[in-house]
Amino acid sequence: MSKMSSMGPGLRRSALGGVLIALALAGAPLRAEDAITAEAIATLGTVKYPPGFAHLDYVNPQAPKGGEISEWAPGGFDNYNPFTIEGRPAALASVPFETMLTGTADTVGEAYCLLCESLEYPPSKDWVIFTLRPGIKFSDGSPLTIEDVLFSFEQMRDKGLSSFRAVVAQQIKGAEVLDDRRIKFTFTADAPRRDIIQLAGGFPVFSKAQFARDGIDLAKPSQAPLIGSGPYLFDSAKDGRSVIWRRNPEYWGERLPINIGRNNFDRLRVEYYGDYQAAFEGFKAGSYTFRNESSSLIWATQYDFPALTNGQVVKAELHDGDVANAQAFAINLRREKFADIRVREALGLMFNFEWSNDSLFYGLYTRINSIWENSDLAATGTPGPDELALLEPLKADLPEGVLTDPAVMAPPSGARQLDRGNMRKAAELLDAAGWQVGDDGMRRNAQGALLSVEFLNDSQTFDRVINPFVENLRALGVDAKMARVDDAQYEARRRNHDFDIITTHFAQGLIPGADLQQYFGSGSVGDVFNAAGIANPAVDALIRKVEEAQTHEDLLPRVHALDRVLRALRFWVPQWYKDSYTVAYYDMYEHPAEIPPYSLGEMDFWWYNAEKAAKLKAEGAF
């Protein structure tokens, strides 16, 4: 149950590049001709795919085009702008947009030219020049120009989410158009250089003409679907309850090697449902055709409907090799009652994962302990010498025990819902924090205020998880309750930080970078990504160290140290994960024999079997 990517063979240098770089290292001034020219760049190590590669290894280059894939989403939508916190954008609203650089599902930290035909930069990475491919068109047929690229950067810089704007301001000094195909990004002097080029190459490109014509404000909801240059464009929508994106038959990049075998469906459709069970009933009835199941209860007990038993629906578990999504109950540190770390630790002791997994989840899940669970980036044991060298200078801002104790692990519980041993530990912590039990059995502070905790929840399927947690807390004397709200109320309160505890994700990649500031940095306390409101100088310093790591060997102890500190802050009650995708779909979709490690990719590199689809339709499956 969960709530809903050093130079290698892709690098080219000028004929004298190696000699000139050596001179530069010896003290000679670096000249423009020393710049590296490449079609791809790797954050660490080398790129996998060389210039002139035929297609990505994991795709079927002969995959047919056609058909439709449809999925579901909760609630509804009211606009088409995915870059604002106002309103609720339509599902897949970012699918029309492309970027200068793009990643792959089988590599980590590698970026390949998409809109650009090359990138040029000095070894210092003080700047980068992207050369735009010729002949790129937006989905309305108008040309995508270098002015659109500059305009889009300026829009994201000035009107993007506040935490993103902060990262851009810290790292990118400016951008300028050099000619009709080249744009140069210059980076600030003290910005970490490791993946800064990927940041500059990751801005979505909008149509400047459309923004002017339709009066679009990137910071506000838009009733006009935004156009892009990508393989899909807006087709139609119905009452905020369904939306369809269709493949552009004139897509400019159809034959690029990085696109071969991808973008295979003619239509991507999303149907909205008011609750999880209703969505499952819709799937059974054939109202949509692909389901990534996140309810362990439904997966274990309700996949026995006729379309499955007669072979019309496939039920499968496919391996997921990515980092766990760090799903957790996030505690809002902006609220004074959670300022004492002992209170937060006490709350965590009262969630019984073992009982939940056995009684509610049918044993399908594993407990999350780390922000980087299911990877070698997770901290283990006590800190080693490399970690201590990073942590010692920060000890004034570190939680107790970080320098000496093993990394914080989620507390194990017994077979019964209420673990008495953990409740005694939690009671001792709350007593010490000044929350005493009164004659009515409830805990109050010295001012007589109740220790109240509200779980904000918009998911019917999470009721059965939260309610036992609430019961355990009430047995401890905490005035705990669950507030069930609709999706619009939930989004409004989440974005305004009007909650005590919510379920969210702190998902990070295998090469964490600037997004760390958005999720955990002091500068993003007012932003939606930093759900817990973390503001800690030691965390900020370690984030910078992680951003500056240049090799995997450097990265490991830095992430371990950061993970160790974050876990010790006890801003979350970690939940669970599984290392597989549990999916069900009508038997007209096919995929490569081996799914790449970092993406399920059903809307990316799966394809439609027209003969199977015709058979299902003849049988009345949908």
N, C-alpha and C positions, 0 to 999 in steps of 0.2 A: 504494500500500500504506500503510495507516495502522492504528493500534491504536485497536481499538475502546476574548435578544432586548434665554424670557420668555413669558409666557402668550399664547395665541392665541385662536382663536374658541371654544374650549371653556371659556374663563374667564368667570365671571359675578361682578360686584361689586355691593355695595349701591349704592343710588342716589347716595349721597354719597361713594362710595369714592375717586374720583379726587381730589376736593377734600381729603378727610381725609388721604390719603397725602401730598399736597403739604404739608399742615400738619405732618405728622409729620416730613418731611424738613427742615422749617424749625425744628424743635425742639419742636413740640407733642407731648405724650405720646400714644403709640398706644393707642387704645381697641379693645375687642373688636369693635365694629361696623365697624372698618376692615378686618377680615379678608377675604381673598379666598375666595370660594366657587366651586368648579369641579367639573366631572365628569372632568377629565383634567389632566395636568401634563406639561410637557416639561422635560427636563434643560437643554437649550440651545435657544433659539429658541422656536418656537410649535408647538402640536399640529396634526396634519394633519386629524383628524376633529372636526367641530363637534358640539355637542349636537343630538340628534335625527337623527344620521346613520342611514341605513337598514341598511347592512352594510359590512364592510370591502371595499375595492376589489378585492382579489385573489381573493375567494371566488366560488363559484357559488351564488347565493341559492336556486336551485331544485335544488340537489344532492339526490338521493334518499338516504334513510336505509336501511341494511340491510347484510347480508353481513358478511364477516370479512376482515381483513387479518392476515397472519401473517409474522413475521420470525424471525431466529435470534439466539442469544447464546451466548457460550462458557462452558463449565464447567457450573455448576449454581447452586442457591441453597438457603438453609437458613432464611430468615425473611422477614418482610414489613415491616421497619422500615428505610426508606432514610436515616434521619437518625442512624445510629450507625456507628462504624467497626468494630464487632464483627460477625462473621459476614458473610454475603453475601446482601444483600436480593434479592428477586425482581425481574426486569426490570419496568419501568413501575410500581414500587411507589409512586411519588409521584403517579401519574396521578389518584387520587381527590381530591386536595387543591386547594383554590382559595385565592386571596389577595384582599385588599382591592383591589389594583390589578393590572392585567395589561398586557402589551405586545402589539405586533403584529409581523408578519413583514415589514412594509414601512416601518417607521419605526425610528429609533434614539433611545433615551433618552426615549421617550414612554410614559406609563402612563395607562391608562383605568380608570375605576371598573368593578369586577366585583362583589365582595360589597358594596362601598359604593355608595350612590346619589349621594354627594357627599363632597368633602373641603373643609376650611376651614382656612386658615392665614394668618398675618400676612406682610407682605412680608419681614420678617426671617427667616422660616421657623424661628422659635424653638420652634414647636409645630405640631401638626396635629390636627384633629379629623375622624375618619371617621364618617359616618352610615351605619349598616347598612341595606341594603335590607330591606323587610318580606317575610315569607313564605319565607325561605330555609330549606331543609330538608337535613339530612344524608341519605345514601342509605338509611338505615334508617327514614326517615320522621320522625325526631325533629327539632324545630326547632333551627336554628343561632342561638345567642344572642350577645349582646355579651359575656357571661361566657365563652363559648367562645373568643372573640377574645382576651380578656385572658389566659385560661389558656394559650392556644397561644403567645402572645408570651413568657410567663414560662417555659414549657417550653423554647423555643428559646434564650432568654437564659441559662437555668440549666443546660441539659443538651445543647445543640447542640454541634457540633464546636468544639474549643477555639479555633481561629482565628476562627470566626464569633462566639463568645461575646466574644472580645476586641474585635472591631469593634463589637458591640452595646454593650458596656460603655463604650467610648470615645465613642459618639455618642448613645445614647438614655439620658436620665436616668431616665425612668420612664413608666409608662402607668397611666391611671385611667379607670374607667367613669364617665361623666357621667349617663347615664340608660339606659333599656332599649334604645336604638339608637345611642348615641354613645360613642366611646372617644377619649381624648385622649392623644397621645404628646408628651412634652416632651423636648427635646434638650439635651445638655450645652452649656455656654457656648462652649467652644472647638471644637466639632465642625464640620467643613466642612458648609456648608449646601446645596451645589449639588444633590445628589440624595438628600438625607437623608429627604425625604418618601417617595421611592420605596423606600428601605430599610424604613421603618416600614410601608409598604403591601405589602411583599413576604413577610410571614410566612404560612406555610401555616396553615390553621385546622383544628384537630382537635376531636373530640368529647370534651369533658371527662367526660361520663358514660361513654363507652366506656373511657377510660383508667382510671377508677375500677372499672368493672365487670370488665374483663379484666386488671387489674393491670399495665397497660402502663407501662414505664419507657422514656422516649425515648432514654436512653443505652444501652439494652440491646436485643439482638435480640428480636423479637416473633413468636411463632407464630400470633398472631391478626392477620389482615389489618386494617390500620387503615382506618377509614371516614372519608369526607370528604363534601363537598357537591358535588363535581364531576360531570361527565357520565358518568364510568365508575366502576364498583365491581368488587370482586373477584368472580369467578365460580367458578373451580376451578383446581386445580393437581394435578400428578401426579409424585410421587416426586422433587421438586426438579428435574425435567427438562423441565417445560412449565408454563406459567401462562396463564390466560385472564382478561381483564378485559372485562366486558360493559357496554353502554350502559344507563344508567338510564332507563327509559321515563317515570319521574316526575321527571326532572331539572327543578329549579326554574327554571333559567336558559335554557331552550331557546329562548325567543323574544327574548332580549336582542339588540340590534343587533350587539354584538360577537361573538355566537355564531352568528348566521345563516350558514348554509352551512358550518358546521364540525361536528366530532364526528359524522361521518356513518356510521361503521361500527358495526354491532351488537356486534361482538366484536373485541378486539385480542388476538392470540395470539402467544406467544413460545415457540419450541422451542430447547432447549439441545443443543449438540453438544460432543464432547470435543476436536475439532480443526477447523481451518479447511477442510481438504479434505473431511472427512466432512460438514461443513455444506453445502458446495457440492454434494456428491452428493445430499444430502437435498433441496436446492432442485430439482435436475434431476428428481428423482423425484416432485416435487409435495408433499413433506411440509410445506413452507411456501411462501409465494407471493410474497414481495417481498424483494429482496436489494439492499442498497446495497453494491456491490462495492468492496472496498478492496485487493484483490490485483491488481496490474498483470499478473502472470503469468497468472492465471486469466482476467482480462478480455481479454488479448491472444491467448491460445492455446486456451482451453477452452470458449468460448461457441460450440460447434458441435454441440450435442446435439439430438436429434430435436425436442423441444418448441420449441426456438428456430427451427430450420430450417423447421418446418412452420407457424410463425406463432402457436403457442400462447403463446409467451413473447416479450415486448417487451424489446429491449435499447436503452437510450437514454442520452445524455449531456445533462444539464440544467444550465444555468448556475448557479454559486454565486458570489454577489456579496459574501459576508461576508469578514471578516478570516481569513487562513489560521490554522490551528489551532495553530501554533507547536509542531509535533511535533519531538521531539529526543531524543537520548541525554542524560539528566541525570546529571551527575557529583555524587556525594554529598560536599559540602564539609565535612560533619561528620567526615570521616576525614582524619587528619593527613597522609597521603601525598598528598592533593590540595590541601593548603593553599597550596603554591607555584603561582602562576598560570602559571609556565612549564611545569609538568607538565601542566596542563589544556590549555594551548595546543598542546603536543606531541601529546597524544591527539587533538585535533581535526584536526591535520594529517594523521593517518594514515587518516582515513575518506575514501574516494574516491567522492564522489557522482557525478561524471561517468561513471566506469566503471560504477557501480551502475545509474544511470539507463539507460545504453546496453545493458548486458549483462543486467540483471535486470528492469528496469521498462519496457522497450520504449519509452523516451523519453517516457513519459506525464507525468513530473513536472518541477517547477521547484524549485530549491534555496530553502530558507528562509534568510534572513539576519537578519530582524527578528522581534521578538515580535509586531509589528503588520504582518507581511508582507501584501501585497495591499491596502494602504490608504495614505492620505496621512499616517498617524501614524508611519510608519517613518522613522527618522533616515537622512539621506543626507549625504554629503560631510563637510566640517569644520563645527564648530558656528558658527552665526551669532551676531550680537550678543545676541539675546533668549535664546538658549541659554547663552551665556557668562555673562550676568548671573545666571543660575540656578546655573551650575556653579562659577564662581570662588569663592564663599564656602564651597564644599564640597571644595576641591581637596585638603585633607589626607586625605580618605577616598576619593579617586578613583583608579582604576587609571591607570597611566602612559599618557600619550598622549591621554586623553579630551579635554583642552582644545585640543589642537593637531592631532591626526591625524583623517583621515576615519573615519567610523563603521566599526567592525569588520565585515568581510565574511567569510563562510565561504571558506576557502582553496580555489581551484580546483585540480584535479588533471588528470593526463594520461589517455590512453586505456588505459594498462595498469593493472591492479589496484594494483600497488605503484608509487607515484610516487616516483622516486629523489630528485628535488629536494626534495619535501616531507619525505622521510625524513631528508635531511641537515639541514634546518632543525630538525626535531624532535629529532634527535640532539644538535645544538648546545644546544638549550634544556634537555634533560635533563642534559647534561654540566654546564651552568652551574648547574643546580638541585641538583647533587651526586649524581646517579644515574649512576654510572660503569659501563661495560661490563667484566665480569670475564672470566676465561679461558674460562668456559663460554658466553660470548656473552650472558649475562643481566645486567641492570642491578641494582646494589645501592647502598644509601647507605653513609655512613661507618660505620654500625653493623652493616653486613653484611646488612641486611634486603632481600629481593627487592622490586622494584617490581612488585607483582602487581595485576592488574585483572580483576575478574569481572563479566561481563555477565549480569544476571539476566533470564531470558526464559521466558515461558510460552506463546509462540506458535510453532507449527511453521513457519508461513510466514515468520517472521523469522529462522529459522536461516540461510537463504541470504544474508541481509543481514549478520548479525553475524559469521558465520564468516570471510568475507574481511577484515573489520575486525580480527578476532582475529589472523589470519595476518599482516597488515601490522604489527600491534603486536609480534608475536613476532619479526619480522624486525628490528625496532628494538631488541630486547633486553628487551622488557617481557614479564613472565610473565602473558600474557593468556589468558583462557579464558571459555567460555560455560557457565553453569549452567542447564540446562533443568529447570524445575520445573512442577508442576501448578498450576492456577489458585488453589487454596486456599493452597498454600505461597507463591506469588507475592504474594497479597494480604497474607498475614501478614507477610512480610518487608518488603514495601513500606511498610506502615503502621507498622512498627517501625523503619524506616530501616536495615534490615539488608541493605545492598547497596552495591556500588561504583558501578555504572552501570545504569540502567533506561531503557527507552523510555517517554516520557510526553508530555503536552501542557501547554503554558503558555498556553492559549488566553485571549485578552482580547477585549473588545468595542470598538466604535468610540467609546464614551464610557467609558473605564475609570474605576473608582471604588474603592469599599471592597474589592472583591475583590483589588485589587493587594496589600493587606496580607496576604491569605491566601496568595498565591502567592510574594511576594517580600519581605514584611516581617519584620523581626527578631523580632517578637512571635509569629510562626507557625513558628519553626524546629522546634518539636516536633510540628507538625501534618502531616497527610498531603498537603495541597495544596502546601506548600513543599517539593517533592520534593528540590531541590538543597541545601536548608538554607542559603539566602541570609540573611546577617545583616550589613548594611552601613549605617552611619549616613547616608551620602549617598543611598542608595536610599530609606531611610525618609523623609528630608527631601523628596526629589523626589516620592515617593508623595503626601505631604501637599500639595505644590504642585499636583499633578494633581487631587486631590480638591477643591481650592479653585477651580479654573478655572471661570469663569462664562460664557464664550463660546467658540465654536470657535476664534476667533483667539487667545485666551489658552491654550486647551488644546494647540494644536499644538506650540509650542516646549517646553512642559512635558513632554509625552509624548516628543517627540524627545530631550530631554535624558535622561529616564529610560531610554528605549530604548538610547541611546548608552552609558550607564553599565552597564546590564545586559549588553549584548553584550560590553563590554570586560572584564567579570568572567570571561568564558569558563567559565561554569558548565555549559554545554551544548555538545553537538555537534549543530547544527541539521540536520534531515533534509530533508523535501520536502513539497510540497503540489501540488494541482491546483485550478483555478478552475471545476471542474464536478463534478456528482454523476454517477457511473457506476452506473446502476441497471438492474436487470432485474426483470420482474414478469410474472406470468400475465395475459394480456390480458383482464382483467375489471375493471381499475381505470382511472379517468379523473381528469384534473386540469385546472385552469384553463389556458387557452392560454399564459398568461404566469405563470411561477413567481415569487413575490415574491423580492426580492434576499437576504433573510436567513434563509430556511428552505426546506428541501425539502418539509416538511409532509405527508408521505404519510399519517400517522395523524391529521392535523389537518383539512386541507381537501380532500384527495382523496375520491373516492367510488366506490361499487360499482355496476357495471352488471350487473343480474341476468340479462339476456338473454345477455350474453356468458358469464357464469359458468355458466349452464345448458348452453350449447353446449360449453364446456370439459369439464364433468362428463360430458356425453353421450359425448364423445370419449375419456374415460378419462384426461384430462390429470393429474388428481390424485384 
